[in-house]
Amino acid sequence: MQQLIDRLSLAPHPEGGFYREVYRSEQAVSSSVTDAPRQALTHIYFLLLKGQVSRFHRVLHDEVWNYYEGAPLRLLRWHDTTIEEQLIGPGEAEYCTTIVGGDFQAAESCGDYTLVGCTVAPGFDFADFSFADDSQWLSVPEQVRQTYQRFR
């Protein structure tokens, strides 16, 4: 995997795994969510290795996940009091999915590694990114809390 990390010039991501931004639009738009200027679109490569997780986090704008190579990706989305699971990749129904802005999400590879692309519009800004806080999980069912514990 180090060869893939080197070839794509990936760096550690704060949520887990490795990433590199590969596109940031020169066009700017005003975010209806933050009422601040954002690039129209951003795109990253995102790599998760076996045993790594993308910790539960949220982005304020919609994010499209596209599968590229490796094992299928297990993507979790937390909305209200439930966690939904979706697999994307080979042998699965879909090669992409969307997480609605503001929903919490987490992910893991179902094998040795998974390489995906993540596109955010309006574009990603770390000011619009936050990790799940333990207190946000107090009102959810026990099964949901157990899943959260694994991806925090």
KETITI-950986 format. One record per residue (C-alpha): residue number from 1; x negated, y, z; residue in three letters. Coordinates in pm, 1 decimal. Layout:
residues N
<NUM <X Y Z> "ALA"> ...
***
This chain:
residues 152
<1 <0.0 0.0 0.0> "MET"> <2 <-291.7 234.3 57.5> "GLN"> <3 <-348.9 227.2 -319.5> "GLN"> <4 <6.9 354.3 -379.8> "LEU"> <5 <-30.6 619.5 -109.2> "ILE"> <6 <-355.9 737.6 -268.5> "ASP"> <7 <-226.2 724.5 -628.0> "ARG"> <8 <77.4 937.2 -540.4> "LEU"> <9 <-116.1 1161.8 -295.7> "SER"> <10 <133.5 1092.6 -18.1> "LEU"> <11 <102.0 1233.5 334.1> "ALA"> <12 <268.8 1129.8 662.7> "PRO"> <13 <624.1 1264.8 699.8> "HIS"> <14 <748.5 1389.9 1040.5> "PRO"> <15 <1050.9 1155.3 1025.0> "GLU"> <16 <830.2 852.7 946.7> "GLY"> <17 <685.2 707.5 629.1> "GLY"> <18 <495.8 904.4 365.7> "PHE"> <19 <596.6 1173.3 117.4> "TYR"> <20 <492.3 1432.8 -135.2> "ARG"> <21 <697.3 1711.5 -282.0> "GLU"> <22 <688.4 1672.6 -659.1> "VAL"> <23 <927.5 1949.2 -761.5> "TYR"> <24 <1043.6 2282.1 -620.6> "ARG"> <25 <1264.6 2488.9 -848.7> "SER"> <26 <1153.7 2841.3 -926.9> "GLU"> <27 <1519.0 2943.4 -931.3> "GLN"> <28 <1657.4 3071.0 -603.2> "ALA"> <29 <2016.2 3050.5 -483.1> "VAL"> <30 <2198.9 3162.0 -172.6> "SER"> <31 <2294.9 2875.0 55.9> "SER"> <32 <2659.6 2883.3 156.7> "SER"> <33 <2561.7 2682.9 466.3> "VAL"> <34 <2276.2 2899.1 597.8> "THR"> <35 <2357.8 3223.9 415.0> "ASP"> <36 <1987.9 3238.2 328.4> "ALA"> <37 <1797.3 3208.8 2.1> "PRO"> <38 <1681.2 2859.4 -94.5> "ARG"> <39 <1521.1 2714.3 -404.6> "GLN"> <40 <1789.0 2566.5 -631.3> "ALA"> <41 <1647.4 2212.3 -605.4> "LEU"> <42 <1361.0 2016.3 -450.9> "THR"> <43 <1245.7 1658.1 -502.4> "HIS"> <44 <1004.5 1432.0 -311.4> "ILE"> <45 <860.3 1084.5 -333.8> "TYR"> <46 <929.0 901.6 -7.8> "PHE"> <47 <763.2 573.4 91.8> "LEU"> <48 <856.0 348.7 383.3> "LEU"> <49 <634.5 52.7 471.2> "LEU"> <50 <745.7 -262.4 652.6> "LYS"> <51 <812.1 -177.9 1018.0> "GLY"> <52 <842.5 198.0 956.6> "GLN"> <53 <1170.8 382.1 990.1> "VAL"> <54 <1293.9 718.7 880.6> "SER"> <55 <1420.2 851.1 1215.0> "ARG"> <56 <1776.8 977.4 1245.7> "PHE"> <57 <1777.7 1331.8 1114.7> "HIS"> <58 <1994.8 1566.2 916.9> "ARG"> <59 <1947.3 1810.9 637.3> "VAL"> <60 <2204.5 2088.3 599.2> "LEU"> <61 <2241.7 2036.6 222.5> "HIS"> <62 <2335.8 1733.2 12.6> "ASP"> <63 <2056.3 1482.5 -48.3> "GLU"> <64 <2045.1 1225.4 -329.9> "VAL"> <65 <1832.9 911.9 -270.9> "TRP"> <66 <1702.9 731.7 -583.4> "ASN"> <67 <1538.1 390.3 -567.5> "TYR"> <68 <1207.2 352.4 -758.9> "TYR"> <69 <1027.4 32.4 -658.2> "GLU"> <70 <968.7 -229.0 -388.9> "GLY"> <71 <1230.0 -388.8 -166.3> "ALA"> <72 <1583.1 -252.4 -129.2> "PRO"> <73 <1626.8 41.2 107.7> "LEU"> <74 <1863.3 18.1 404.2> "ARG"> <75 <2013.6 363.7 446.8> "LEU"> <76 <2223.4 451.9 752.3> "LEU"> <77 <2451.7 751.9 778.4> "ARG"> <78 <2611.2 866.6 1100.9> "TRP"> <79 <2935.9 1055.8 1068.6> "HIS"> <80 <3155.0 1127.1 1371.0> "ASP"> <81 <3160.8 804.3 1575.4> "THR"> <82 <3052.5 550.3 1312.8> "THR"> <83 <2734.6 446.4 1136.6> "ILE"> <84 <2774.0 330.1 777.3> "GLU"> <85 <2507.8 116.8 611.8> "GLU"> <86 <2424.4 103.6 242.0> "GLN"> <87 <2154.7 -84.4 52.2> "LEU"> <88 <2012.6 63.1 -266.2> "ILE"> <89 <1769.3 -104.7 -500.7> "GLY"> <90 <1721.6 -433.9 -682.9> "PRO"> <91 <2000.9 -685.5 -642.8> "GLY"> <92 <2227.0 -422.1 -489.2> "GLU"> <93 <2528.2 -246.5 -638.6> "ALA"> <94 <2359.4 91.9 -662.5> "GLU"> <95 <2019.2 246.9 -727.6> "TYR"> <96 <2113.9 580.8 -577.2> "CYS"> <97 <2337.7 730.3 -312.4> "THR"> <98 <2414.3 1069.0 -162.2> "THR"> <99 <2409.4 1184.8 198.2> "ILE"> <100 <2643.4 1477.8 250.5> "VAL"> <101 <2475.6 1781.6 402.4> "GLY"> <102 <2502.4 1785.4 782.5> "GLY"> <103 <2543.0 1408.0 826.2> "ASP"> <104 <2269.7 1227.3 1017.2> "PHE"> <105 <2072.9 966.0 825.1> "GLN"> <106 <1803.6 706.2 885.1> "ALA"> <107 <1639.5 441.7 666.8> "ALA"> <108 <1410.0 141.3 654.5> "GLU"> <109 <1262.6 -86.5 392.0> "SER"> <110 <1409.4 -437.1 365.2> "CYS"> <111 <1067.0 -576.5 270.2> "GLY"> <112 <699.6 -484.4 251.6> "ASP"> <113 <768.9 -135.7 115.4> "TYR"> <114 <1023.7 83.5 -59.7> "THR"> <115 <949.7 385.8 -278.3> "LEU"> <116 <1238.5 624.7 -333.8> "VAL"> <117 <1293.5 980.7 -446.5> "GLY"> <118 <1494.7 1234.7 -248.2> "CYS"> <119 <1651.0 1536.8 -414.5> "THR"> <120 <1804.4 1818.0 -208.6> "VAL"> <121 <2022.0 2099.4 -343.6> "ALA"> <122 <2002.6 2378.7 -253.8> "PRO"> <123 <1638.2 2295.8 -202.3> "GLY"> <124 <1489.3 2149.2 112.6> "PHE"> <125 <1350.1 2380.6 378.2> "ASP"> <126 <1224.9 2255.8 716.3> "PHE"> <127 <1442.0 2528.7 874.9> "ALA"> <128 <1742.9 2319.8 760.7> "ASP"> <129 <1606.7 1992.5 906.9> "PHE"> <130 <1661.7 1853.8 1256.4> "SER"> <131 <1622.5 1525.6 1440.4> "PHE"> <132 <1913.5 1370.2 1626.7> "ALA"> <133 <1917.9 1463.6 1992.5> "ASP"> <134 <1987.8 1193.1 2251.0> "ASP"> <135 <2276.9 1398.2 2394.3> "SER"> <136 <2460.0 1385.2 2059.8> "GLN"> <137 <2501.7 1009.1 2100.4> "TRP"> <138 <2671.9 1004.9 2439.9> "LEU"> <139 <3026.2 1003.1 2298.3> "SER"> <140 <2978.4 726.3 2039.4> "VAL"> <141 <3055.8 354.5 2084.7> "PRO"> <142 <2786.0 133.9 2242.2> "GLU"> <143 <2712.2 -48.1 1914.9> "GLN"> <144 <2640.7 285.0 1745.1> "VAL"> <145 <2412.5 390.4 2034.0> "ARG"> <146 <2216.6 65.1 1997.4> "GLN"> <147 <2156.2 133.7 1628.6> "THR"> <148 <2052.2 488.3 1711.5> "TYR"> <149 <1797.1 364.2 1967.0> "GLN"> <150 <1620.3 162.5 1696.8> "ARG"> <151 <1591.3 464.3 1464.7> "PHE"> <152 <1508.6 747.3 1704.6> "ARG"> 
***
